[in-house]
Amino acid sequence: MEGYNSMMRVATQNNWLKGFKVRNSSGREMQICHLIYADDTITSSEAKAEQIAFIRVTLVVFEAVSGLSINWRKSSIFPIKEVPQLQILARILGCKVEQLPTTYLGMPLGHNHKELEIWGGIIEKTEKKLANWKAQYISLGGRVTSINSVLDSLPTYVMSLFLMPAKVEERLDKLRRDFLWKAIKKGRLHKQSGGLSIRNLGLQKRCLLSKWQWRFNTKKEALWREVNGNRVPNSVNSKKDSIIWKHSRDGSLSVNKLYIKEVKEHPGGKLGPWKQIWRNKVPTKH
């Protein structure tokens, strides 16, 4: 695939093919026309017959040079917004037409990262697994092994990129809990504490997402790092009362932003922010 990567890079440099434009961490505009993962490729271009024909010719030449074969039946064209003469473009490329959102390499593509639909497939797979298992005929040790080796592996891939909503976590916990037994707390304890060492999904999702912070600081030449570098604060401003905070776009925490967040989540003032940002049992000022 390195040969195809070089061909597409030359095409972009000579403006034969125009992809989508983004700004990197330094504010410079970048043009991305293809993304490659192993033998899977996403290619973007303008909705013009000339550019679609150029992609077709490039792929045919790549087939002849590399000896690899393009599976046109598995290839698809996805329009962004309204695309005139879409069927003509699909015939030029020799592939079928599909619509976003879709699934690519097991990941949702085109969804909002906060949508619950992303996790619908995970819950459905978990329910299908449990429907085929007969819990009453499996020992307690067998059920624990099935949960740790099968059920916990289903959401891991998606949890490594997307933050699992609380509703999804509660649903998956309930499915695992009902399969194991009706108790709640003992299954989550470590073996040394007398539990069964079943993973805590909440802790697992935070650990998986924390790996991206390490990658952000170490993989400085990666494309995703270069594109998202200007969206993450490089350091904390010591002159202001702020830290990197996930509920703020710029990562800053202030009393005002925390107050607004708490008021929106707890209207009416029953659970005001004073219980979280100020200490209790402190004499009032007279």
VOPAGU-2260 file (C-alpha; in pm, 1 decimal, decimal comma):
REM VOPAGU-2260
SITE   aa  ch    i         X         Y         Z
SITE  MET   A    0       0,0       0,0       0,0
SITE  GLU   A    1     301,7     226,8      20,7
SITE  GLY   A    2     296,3     253,9    -358,7
SITE  TYR   A    3     -65,8     369,4    -357,5
SITE  ASN   A    4      15,7     614,3     -80,4
SITE  SER   A    5     294,2     767,3    -294,1
SITE  MET   A    6      70,3     788,0    -601,4
SITE  MET   A    7    -203,5     969,2    -410,1
SITE  ARG   A    8      44,9    1203,6    -245,0
SITE  VAL   A    9     182,7    1305,8    -585,8
SITE  ALA   A   10    -171,1    1356,7    -716,5
SITE  THR   A   11    -251,4    1587,7    -424,8
SITE  GLN   A   12      69,2    1788,2    -465,5
SITE  ASN   A   13      -6,3    1845,3    -834,5
SITE  ASN   A   14    -373,4    1935,4    -765,4
SITE  TRP   A   15    -496,4    1644,5    -976,7
SITE  LEU   A   16    -702,0    1536,7    -679,8
SITE  LYS   A   17    -850,8    1758,3    -408,1
SITE  GLY   A   18    -947,9    1614,2     -70,5
SITE  PHE   A   19   -1081,1    1784,3     240,5
SITE  LYS   A   20    -891,2    2064,9     412,5
SITE  VAL   A   21    -805,5    2092,6     781,5
SITE  ARG   A   22    -570,4    2308,1     986,9
SITE  ASN   A   23    -284,1    2152,9    1180,6
SITE  SER   A   24    -151,3    2252,9    1522,5
SITE  SER   A   25      54,4    2537,5    1375,9
SITE  GLY   A   26    -245,8    2681,8    1190,6
SITE  ARG   A   27    -123,6    2570,3     847,9
SITE  GLU   A   28    -386,7    2435,9     610,8
SITE  MET   A   29    -352,7    2069,6     516,2
SITE  GLN   A   30    -522,9    1875,1     237,4
SITE  ILE   A   31    -604,0    1509,9     304,1
SITE  CYS   A   32    -726,3    1292,9      19,4
SITE  HIS   A   33    -670,7     940,2     153,5
SITE  LEU   A   34    -638,3     741,7     476,5
SITE  ILE   A   35    -493,2     389,3     477,1
SITE  TYR   A   36    -524,2     117,3     738,2
SITE  ALA   A   37    -361,3    -213,0     633,9
SITE  ASP   A   38    -535,8    -299,5     304,7
SITE  ASP   A   39    -840,5     -74,4     362,5
SITE  THR   A   40    -848,1     274,4     215,6
SITE  ILE   A   41   -1068,9     582,7     240,2
SITE  THR   A   42   -1023,7     824,5     -50,3
SITE  SER   A   43   -1190,0    1166,5     -59,3
SITE  SER   A   44   -1227,5    1402,2    -353,8
SITE  GLU   A   45   -1454,5    1662,9    -505,7
SITE  ALA   A   46   -1776,7    1537,7    -664,1
SITE  LYS   A   47   -1643,4    1581,8   -1017,4
SITE  ALA   A   48   -1626,4    1322,2   -1292,7
SITE  GLU   A   49   -1262,8    1408,5   -1371,2
SITE  GLN   A   50   -1145,5    1339,7   -1017,6
SITE  ILE   A   51   -1348,4    1019,6    -983,5
SITE  ALA   A   52   -1204,0     899,1   -1316,4
SITE  PHE   A   53    -853,2     981,7   -1190,3
SITE  ILE   A   54    -912,5     768,1    -877,8
SITE  ARG   A   55   -1030,3     481,2   -1100,4
SITE  VAL   A   56    -724,0     504,9   -1324,2
SITE  THR   A   57    -491,7     525,4   -1021,7
SITE  LEU   A   58    -641,3     210,5    -871,4
SITE  VAL   A   59    -619,8      22,1   -1203,4
SITE  VAL   A   60    -253,3     121,0   -1242,2
SITE  PHE   A   61    -188,4      17,3    -883,0
SITE  GLU   A   62    -342,3    -322,6    -955,3
SITE  ALA   A   63    -114,2    -370,7   -1257,6
SITE  VAL   A   64     202,3    -259,6   -1079,8
SITE  SER   A   65     155,0    -430,3    -742,1
SITE  GLY   A   66     -21,9    -746,5    -852,6
SITE  LEU   A   67    -293,1    -687,0    -593,4
SITE  SER   A   68    -658,4    -697,3    -685,7
SITE  ILE   A   69    -917,9    -432,3    -597,6
SITE  ASN   A   70   -1248,1    -579,8    -481,0
SITE  TRP   A   71   -1487,7    -341,7    -654,0
SITE  ARG   A   72   -1791,9    -524,1    -515,1
SITE  LYS   A   73   -1689,1    -427,2    -162,7
SITE  SER   A   74   -1604,9     -70,9    -262,8
SITE  SER   A   75   -1859,6     205,3    -202,6
SITE  ILE   A   76   -1900,1     576,1    -270,0
SITE  PHE   A   77   -2045,2     791,8       9,8
SITE  PRO   A   78   -2185,7    1134,3     -78,9
SITE  ILE   A   79   -2135,1    1427,2     158,6
SITE  LYS   A   80   -2447,5    1645,2     157,3
SITE  GLU   A   81   -2613,6    1680,3    -184,4
SITE  VAL   A   82   -2417,7    1536,7    -477,2
SITE  PRO   A   83   -2563,2    1578,5    -827,6
SITE  GLN   A   84   -2531,1    1290,8   -1076,4
SITE  LEU   A   85   -2422,5    1052,5    -803,5
SITE  GLN   A   86   -2510,3     740,7   -1000,8
SITE  ILE   A   87   -2293,5     856,6   -1291,9
SITE  LEU   A   88   -1997,5     901,8   -1057,2
SITE  ALA   A   89   -2058,6     555,7    -909,4
SITE  ARG   A   90   -2057,4     398,3   -1257,9
SITE  ILE   A   91   -1728,9     569,4   -1339,3
SITE  LEU   A   92   -1569,3     429,3   -1025,3
SITE  GLY   A   93   -1743,3      94,6   -1066,6
SITE  CYS   A   94   -1884,0      65,8    -714,6
SITE  LYS   A   95   -2212,4      88,3    -528,1
SITE  VAL   A   96   -2364,1     392,9    -355,0
SITE  GLU   A   97   -2414,3     398,6      21,5
SITE  GLN   A   98   -2512,4     663,7     273,4
SITE  LEU   A   99   -2362,6     791,0     596,9
SITE  PRO   A  100   -2364,5     703,6     882,4
SITE  THR   A  101   -2208,1     361,3     834,1
SITE  THR   A  102   -1960,0     125,9     997,3
SITE  TYR   A  103   -1596,9     112,0     888,6
SITE  LEU   A  104   -1352,8    -140,2    1038,0
SITE  GLY   A  105   -1596,9    -201,2    1320,8
SITE  MET   A  106   -1618,5     168,4    1408,3
SITE  PRO   A  107   -1915,6     402,1    1349,4
SITE  LEU   A  108   -1845,9     652,4    1072,0
SITE  GLY   A  109   -2058,2     964,8    1034,8
SITE  HIS   A  110   -2225,2     947,5    1377,5
SITE  ASN   A  111   -2202,4    1209,7    1646,4
SITE  HIS   A  112   -1965,0    1070,8    1909,2
SITE  LYS   A  113   -2227,5    1127,8    2181,0
SITE  GLU   A  114   -2510,7     940,5    2007,2
SITE  LEU   A  115   -2641,1     627,8    2175,8
SITE  GLU   A  116   -2675,4     460,1    1835,2
SITE  ILE   A  117   -2301,6     398,6    1837,2
SITE  TRP   A  118   -2349,3     151,8    2121,7
SITE  GLY   A  119   -2661,3     -15,0    1984,3
SITE  GLY   A  120   -2459,1    -283,7    1808,4
SITE  ILE   A  121   -2257,8    -358,6    2123,8
SITE  ILE   A  122   -2572,0    -407,0    2332,2
SITE  GLU   A  123   -2729,9    -620,1    2057,7
SITE  LYS   A  124   -2423,2    -846,5    2034,8
SITE  THR   A  125   -2419,5    -885,7    2412,9
SITE  GLU   A  126   -2786,4    -981,4    2418,7
SITE  LYS   A  127   -2735,4   -1235,5    2137,6
SITE  LYS   A  128   -2445,5   -1394,9    2323,2
SITE  LEU   A  129   -2650,5   -1424,5    2641,0
SITE  ALA   A  130   -2949,2   -1564,5    2450,7
SITE  ASN   A  131   -2737,2   -1855,8    2328,4
SITE  TRP   A  132   -2589,8   -1927,8    2671,2
SITE  LYS   A  133   -2784,1   -2128,2    2926,9
SITE  ALA   A  134   -2684,5   -1971,1    3255,7
SITE  GLN   A  135   -2853,6   -2242,0    3461,5
SITE  TYR   A  136   -2629,1   -2508,0    3306,1
SITE  ILE   A  137   -2302,3   -2312,5    3349,8
SITE  SER   A  138   -2111,9   -2313,9    3676,9
SITE  LEU   A  139   -2031,3   -1991,6    3859,7
SITE  GLY   A  140   -1668,6   -2015,0    3748,9
SITE  GLY   A  141   -1777,8   -2070,0    3389,9
SITE  ARG   A  142   -2003,3   -1764,3    3399,2
SITE  VAL   A  143   -1723,4   -1549,4    3542,1
SITE  THR   A  144   -1488,3   -1670,9    3268,1
SITE  SER   A  145   -1750,0   -1602,7    2999,9
SITE  ILE   A  146   -1802,5   -1247,5    3127,1
SITE  ASN   A  147   -1432,2   -1164,6    3150,1
SITE  SER   A  148   -1325,6   -1326,9    2823,8
SITE  VAL   A  149   -1627,8   -1268,4    2596,3
SITE  LEU   A  150   -1867,4   -1001,1    2721,1
SITE  ASP   A  151   -1595,5    -760,8    2837,3
SITE  SER   A  152   -1417,6    -783,4    2502,0
SITE  LEU   A  153   -1721,7    -672,2    2300,1
SITE  PRO   A  154   -1721,4    -300,5    2399,4
SITE  THR   A  155   -1342,6    -266,7    2444,5
SITE  TYR   A  156   -1267,4    -163,0    2085,8
SITE  VAL   A  157   -1530,6     111,4    2079,3
SITE  MET   A  158   -1449,6     222,9    2436,5
SITE  SER   A  159   -1091,0     291,1    2327,3
SITE  LEU   A  160   -1216,2     578,6    2109,2
SITE  PHE   A  161   -1554,3     690,2    2241,0
SITE  LEU   A  162   -1670,3     779,2    2590,4
SITE  MET   A  163   -1933,7     529,4    2697,3
SITE  PRO   A  164   -2253,5     704,7    2816,3
SITE  ALA   A  165   -2379,4     625,1    3164,0
SITE  LYS   A  166   -2699,6     469,9    3025,1
SITE  VAL   A  167   -2502,4     223,4    2813,9
SITE  GLU   A  168   -2275,5     135,3    3104,8
SITE  GLU   A  169   -2578,3      68,5    3326,0
SITE  ARG   A  170   -2739,1    -148,5    3056,1
SITE  LEU   A  171   -2426,5    -359,8    3001,3
SITE  ASP   A  172   -2376,4    -392,7    3377,1
SITE  LYS   A  173   -2733,2    -512,8    3416,9
SITE  LEU   A  174   -2692,2    -773,6    3142,3
SITE  ARG   A  175   -2371,5    -903,5    3300,2
SITE  ARG   A  176   -2520,6    -892,7    3649,3
SITE  ASP   A  177   -2836,7   -1081,1    3550,2
SITE  PHE   A  178   -2626,8   -1346,2    3378,7
SITE  LEU   A  179   -2405,4   -1390,8    3683,5
SITE  TRP   A  180   -2652,6   -1345,5    3969,5
SITE  LYS   A  181   -2886,5   -1093,3    4122,6
SITE  ALA   A  182   -2630,8    -935,7    4359,2
SITE  ILE   A  183   -2454,9    -613,9    4263,5
SITE  LYS   A  184   -2146,9    -531,9    4469,6
SITE  LYS   A  185   -1959,1    -858,2    4518,5
SITE  GLY   A  186   -1895,9    -919,6    4149,5
SITE  ARG   A  187   -1692,4    -602,5    4118,8
SITE  LEU   A  188   -1454,1    -666,9    4403,8
SITE  HIS   A  189   -1103,5    -793,3    4338,6
SITE  LYS   A  190   -1027,0   -1153,7    4429,1
SITE  GLN   A  191    -807,3   -1042,4    4717,5
SITE  SER   A  192   -1107,6    -857,2    4862,5
SITE  GLY   A  193   -1334,8   -1158,2    4833,1
SITE  GLY   A  194   -1491,4   -1073,1    4497,5
SITE  LEU   A  195   -1484,8   -1240,6    4154,9
SITE  SER   A  196   -1255,0    -986,4    3983,4
SITE  ILE   A  197   -1507,7    -881,3    3719,1
SITE  ARG   A  198   -1397,3    -563,6    3547,2
SITE  ASN   A  199   -1553,1    -230,0    3629,8
SITE  LEU   A  200   -1666,6     -84,3    3296,9
SITE  GLY   A  201   -1648,3     272,1    3426,2
SITE  LEU   A  202   -1286,5     231,5    3530,5
SITE  GLN   A  203   -1201,2      40,9    3214,2
SITE  LYS   A  204   -1333,9     311,9    2981,8
SITE  ARG   A  205   -1135,5     581,6    3164,5
SITE  CYS   A  206    -817,1     374,4    3140,7
SITE  LEU   A  207    -864,1     312,5    2768,6
SITE  LEU   A  208    -925,9     679,7    2693,6
SITE  SER   A  209    -630,3     782,7    2909,5
SITE  LYS   A  210    -400,1     604,4    2664,8
SITE  TRP   A  211    -472,4     881,0    2412,8
SITE  GLN   A  212    -320,6    1136,0    2646,9
SITE  TRP   A  213       1,0     934,0    2648,7
SITE  ARG   A  214     -10,8     895,7    2270,8
SITE  PHE   A  215     -71,5    1266,4    2229,6
SITE  ASN   A  216     251,0    1344,1    2414,6
SITE  THR   A  217     460,7    1072,0    2247,7
SITE  LYS   A  218     327,4    1032,9    1891,3
SITE  LYS   A  219     394,2    1389,3    1782,8
SITE  GLU   A  220     440,3    1300,3    1414,6
SITE  ALA   A  221     109,2    1116,9    1380,4
SITE  LEU   A  222    -149,2    1273,7    1148,4
SITE  TRP   A  223    -428,0    1277,6    1410,1
SITE  ARG   A  224    -188,8    1445,2    1654,8
SITE  GLU   A  225    -101,6    1712,5    1402,3
SITE  VAL   A  226    -466,4    1781,3    1319,5
SITE  ASN   A  227    -593,1    1788,8    1679,3
SITE  GLY   A  228    -291,8    1956,2    1833,8
SITE  ASN   A  229    -447,9    2301,9    1826,3
SITE  ARG   A  230    -760,8    2178,0    2007,7
SITE  VAL   A  231    -581,6    2059,1    2320,8
SITE  PRO   A  232    -411,0    2304,9    2556,3
SITE  ASN   A  233     -36,4    2241,3    2576,2
SITE  SER   A  234      -5,5    2354,0    2936,7
SITE  VAL   A  235    -203,9    2486,8    3228,9
SITE  ASN   A  236    -197,0    2858,7    3288,5
SITE  SER   A  237     -65,6    2903,1    3642,4
SITE  LYS   A  238    -180,7    3265,6    3657,3
SITE  LYS   A  239    -546,8    3167,7    3653,8
SITE  ASP   A  240    -746,0    2935,4    3874,2
SITE  SER   A  241    -791,5    2670,4    3602,4
SITE  ILE   A  242    -708,0    2312,7    3507,6
SITE  ILE   A  243    -773,4    2097,7    3201,7
SITE  TRP   A  244   -1145,4    2018,9    3227,9
SITE  LYS   A  245   -1344,0    1791,9    2996,0
SITE  HIS   A  246   -1667,5    1996,3    3020,9
SITE  SER   A  247   -1507,3    2303,6    2860,3
SITE  ARG   A  248   -1406,9    2350,1    2498,3
SITE  ASP   A  249   -1075,2    2511,3    2585,6
SITE  GLY   A  250   -1006,8    2274,9    2877,5
SITE  SER   A  251   -1018,7    2548,3    3140,4
SITE  LEU   A  252   -1203,7    2527,6    3471,0
SITE  SER   A  253   -1346,7    2831,7    3643,8
SITE  VAL   A  254   -1604,1    2886,0    3915,4
SITE  ASN   A  255   -1837,2    3046,6    3662,0
SITE  LYS   A  256   -1825,3    2748,7    3422,4
SITE  LEU   A  257   -1871,6    2501,1    3704,7
SITE  TYR   A  258   -2168,3    2698,7    3836,6
SITE  ILE   A  259   -2332,9    2706,7    3492,4
SITE  LYS   A  260   -2280,7    2331,0    3450,1
SITE  GLU   A  261   -2429,7    2251,5    3791,1
SITE  VAL   A  262   -2730,1    2481,6    3742,0
SITE  LYS   A  263   -2808,8    2311,9    3407,4
SITE  GLU   A  264   -2781,3    1963,1    3556,8
SITE  HIS   A  265   -2964,5    2045,8    3881,5
SITE  PRO   A  266   -3227,1    2313,3    3811,1
SITE  GLY   A  267   -3392,8    2460,8    4116,8
SITE  GLY   A  268   -3079,5    2479,6    4327,1
SITE  LYS   A  269   -3141,9    2162,7    4531,0
SITE  LEU   A  270   -2794,1    2031,9    4456,6
SITE  GLY   A  271   -2610,6    2360,3    4415,0
SITE  PRO   A  272   -2242,2    2380,3    4329,1
SITE  TRP   A  273   -2155,1    2506,9    4676,2
SITE  LYS   A  274   -2159,7    2146,9    4798,5
SITE  GLN   A  275   -1881,4    2056,0    4557,0
SITE  ILE   A  276   -1648,6    2355,1    4536,5
SITE  TRP   A  277   -1670,1    2485,2    4894,6
SITE  ARG   A  278   -1602,3    2299,1    5216,7
SITE  ASN   A  279   -1876,1    2224,4    5460,8
SITE  LYS   A  280   -1878,5    2320,9    5830,2
SITE  VAL   A  281   -1687,8    2643,6    5774,4
SITE  PRO   A  282   -1803,6    2948,0    5977,6
SITE  THR   A  283   -1976,9    3208,8    5766,6
SITE  LYS   A  284   -1825,5    3551,6    5736,5
SITE  HIS   A  285   -1999,0    3816,5    5954,1
